[in-house]
Amino acid sequence: MKLTEIAIRRPAFITMVFVTLAVLGLFGYSRMGVDLLPKMDWPYVSIVTVYPGAGPKEVESLVSRPLEEAVSGVNKLDNVRSYSYEGVSVVLAQFNFSADVDVVTNDVQRVVEQARSKLPDDAKAPMISKSDMNAFPILRVSLTGQMPPRELYQFLKDRIKPRLEQVEGVSAVTIIGGQEREIRVELDNQKLNAYGVSVLQVSQALGRENLDFPTGKIDERLNQYIVRLSGKFQSLDDIRAMVVSSTPAGVVYLRDVATVVDGSRETFTMSRLNSETSIAITIQKQSDANSVKTSDRLRATFAELERDNGGRIRFTVAQDLTDFTRNSLSEVQRDLFLAILMVAIVLFLFLHSARNSFIVLLSIPTSLVSTLFFMWLFGYTLNLMSLMALALVIGILVDDSIVVLENIHRHLEKGEEPATAAVNGRSEIGFAAIAITLVDVVVFLPISLVGGVVGRIFSEFGITIVVSTLLSLFVSFTLTPMLASKWSRLVEQSKSSWIGRLVLRFEKLQDDLADGYKGALAWALDHRKTILAVSGGLLVISLSFVPLGLIGTEFMTDSDRGEFAVNIDLPLGTTIGKTDSTVKAVERVVAAMPEVERYLSTIGKQQSQWKNADQSNLGQVQVKLTDKRKRSRSTQAVMMAIKEQSADIPGLKTSFNTISMWGSANASPVQIEIIGRDLDQVVRFSESVAGIIAQTEGTADVTTSWEEGKPEIKIEVDREKCARMGLTLAEVGLAVRTAIEGDIPTKYQEGDTEYDIRVVLNRTDRSRAQDVGTITLINHYGQPVRLDQVARIYVGKGPSEIQRKDRERLVTVAANLSGDIPLGQVTQAIEKEITAAGVPAGIEVFYGGDSENMRDMFSDMTIALSLAILFVYIIMVSLFEGTTLNMFSMIGIIMLMGLVTKNAILLVDFTNTLRSRGMEMHEALLEAGKTRLRPIIMTTATMVFGMMPLALALGAGAEMRQGMAVVVVGGLLSSTLLTLLLVPVVYSYVDGLRLRVPALFRRVRWARWLPWKPGEAEVAES
């Protein structure tokens, strides 16, 4: 009351308050970053260790296991996984969501540093990084140029990469493909044998000879000289002339046993854009950087670099993550504008006055702009969640002002002066308005407090709605009555204008509707059991939709963003050349699709959300389609068409994944984890699980992480023979790796640039399996020893990847969805079949991927829903003195809790007011229903039309937010009808209990200790 009176008496003061809030809001808006999703620190820490030349089994035993043991003792660890590939170990530590990511990252760094002594000496230093969803690549760029490939790569490495890394907001620039210059010392195995020189001697000699030595100073009487020994190679001829070995028989030069080539590194990965050979550049942004502005700066830098180099180089953006961000945010902003427009039309129809409509409508921009300041203050960004919150809250923001203004209008109709009507109208509805707002607050607040993925994604969403709703309450108590006292007048409509005729016709429709509703309510109060039975039946039927499978369940609806990845898998052991030709065949199929705008291919590399595999038999084609409004087929349909047309390519196995919000291929939604100590048992059971999944309706592209069959040459060293011949196992291993993988003992400097000098056998001497046995070793006595003299060498098979979870062997069976059956039903069917088949002893089965996320989401949502119900009940008690479900649609259900309760508050509050004036219950319910029907319909209509643009799912990313809006719109329409009849019926029952229960208590002895005396209510009522 006081706040409203101050606003009416001092309008300039209140106006300046809101002007200040608006200025602060615009200031915050100008400082806020723009991103697709809120800033999220996921509790994952990765440890990547490179162990050159090692197979998956060696990587597992020598690198992954020691690191697992070290990390397993870190506080708040949920689980630890390891992925052992050829030459690379990836250990992923997952912590619970209560952990501080920075703290646990430091803990992991400490324990890994302590475990360094347990790792092989030639393993690279482990790289530790926390998972940062905001630091994923935002740009994938293709570079081509009018210069030789090797020169282009060096130009990119020396000139372009540093320039891009200096762009504000960029954290890392990665190069994929291209020809990197390398000085190759290619050894001839026969000449090594003839001269009695080993590959290790050559590598060690290069490391010793290519040095500059500062050796001190010499002081003369007048001058001081620095003495420096210059021993660096000045040319390739210097390298060729280097002495490798000096014996009584003579000197052996490097040119005697090797060919020194100014060449390129052996190609293991390649890149193409639209079938044109190029170098791919992946650019990551800093965690707190504005992704849209960073992308704009990079594009400007590309244009500047092209201009500065006279057009000799050309950048083509293959993938820009911010395109989807821009489109999604643009669509939400458009929905925001449409929502305001539709609400304005609804308000005019109900209030019959442009002035009154403007008064209510003013609460929207006032609350929204003021909210922006608090969003900036909290460190939020303009993202899909925060903007969606602002779009969804449009209908809610006008609720308080509608209720207040409608009541003021009622008092004007009684003949009160505008200022008096404003004060009395606001005072009469004050507690109901507060309750309406607090219901919204206590419903949305739990959403921001729940843990897990939901809490990470929806925290900003919930807080944004809470702040804007509280601001709208402040507006309804100050600005709305102040403006009403100045501008509100009773408007008499005339039939002379078409607007007047429309308004009068709409007014008559409302009167007829109110009379009809009063009759229906009277019938409902006379047939209370029928109303309860029908409502209860509808509740039971609705709750049965999910168990009966009529409504599917999933974690998150995929949006048709027009991007997907074709993952190409060929038989293990396939050469990079064969993989390249197969990828070209897939490219031809992709290029023939009219919906395809561009495609980026990588050969020898496959990337997904949590995986980055480098193998010669792998490839990936990332496809970008035209805007969905310009094509007739969906992304799913195009994917299926490519799959069908590429099915005839020999040896090809493809899988398809949509591109995630973070720019990489989504992980498969169905992931079954089989864990056990006995690897053979785990593998056998995983094969049966893969068969079950393949036969389950709704699945596609079934894969398993275990692929036995990669051909490998196994070397079993006889330790006794080694010892007798003067060799150690370490010397044998180092020599073999140098001969086949190559060793980089030193670098060759030319100008300011250094290039690797790689020592390796020439390709002729390492092109066949039998060549391995001819590798020559020199023992401690200077005698040559062939590898096959101290080792058994044979061809076998080994895995391409070894997974572990919590220090036990893990095989993951994954599958995509075909699209016709939701994830929840598919997972239930798989789980049922696996249970029926029986899980062997010693084996554990876990459901990961989106299935795990979905279970966690439902658990978190249940907590949020329970808290919302509890808080709503607390507010009701305080006010009346004791009288595919998916992540987005579940949020919609929780929202519905608050929105539906508002109608009940309006009915019950006015019924109590009328009864306090002496009206009998039955008449009070009928009068309250007829009087409050108008604001109930108004608030419902504004919320429905405010959310309609979101429900129509127009534009980029609309599929995700559509579920929420559809639930709210459908729930509001159906629940409003039920509320108008059910709430009065329940009120009458509760009032009856209030009279009957004390009479019952009067019969028991302990009733005299009650804080109230039975019968008092009856006396009061009578």
Buried (B, 14 or more C-beta within 10 A) or exposed (E): EEBBBBBBEEBEEBBEBBEEBBEBBEEBBEEBBBBBBBBBBBBBBBBBBBBBBBBBEBBBEBBBBBBBBBBBEBEBBEBBBBBBBBBBBBBBBBBBBEBEBEEBBEBBBEBBEEBBEEBBEBBBEBEBBBBBBBBBBBBBBBBBBEBEBBEBBBBBBEEBBEEBEEBEBBBEBEBBBBBBBBBBBBBBBEBBBBBBBBBBBBBBBBBEBBEEEEEEEEEEEEEEEEEEEEEBBEEBEBBBEBEBBEEEEEEBBBBBBBBBBBBBBBBEBBBBBBEEBBBBBBBBBBBBBBBBBBBEBBBEBBEEBBEEBEEEBBBBBBBBBBBBBBBBBBBBBBBBEBBBBBBBEBBBBBBBBBBBBBBBBBBBEBBBBBBBBBBBEBEBBBBBBBBBBBBBBBBBBBBBBBBBBBBBBBBBEEEBEBBBBBBBBBBBBBBBBBBBBBBBBBBBBBBBBBBBBBBBBBBBBBBBBBBBBBBBBBBBBBBBBBBBBBBBEEBEBEEEEEEBEBBBEBBEEBEEBBEEBBEEBBEBBEBBEEBBEBBEEEEEEEEEEBEEEEBBBBBBBBBBBBBBBBBBBBBBBBEBEBBBEBBBBBBEBBEEBEBBBBBBBBBBBBBBBBBBBBBBBBBBBBBBBEEBEEBEBBBBEBBBBBBEBBEEBEEBEBBBBBBBBBBBBBBBBBBBBBBBEBBEBBBBBBBBBBBBBEEBEBBBBBBBBBBEEBEBBBBEBEEEEBEEBBBBEEBBBBBBBBBBBBBBBBBBBBEEEEBBBBBBBBEEBBEEEEBBBBBBBBBEEEEBBBBBBBBEBEEEEBBBBBBBBBBBBBBBBBBBBBBEBBBBBBBBBBBEBBEEEEBBEEBBBBBBBBBBBBBBBBBBBEBBBEBBBEBBEEBBEEBBEEEBBBBBBBBBBBBBBBBBBBBBBBBBBBBBBBBEEEBEBBEBBBBBBBBBBBBBBBBBBBBBBBBBBBBBBBBBBBBBBBBBBBBBBBBBEBBBEBBBBBBBBBBBEEBEEBBEEBEEBEEEEEBEEEEEEBBEBBEEEE
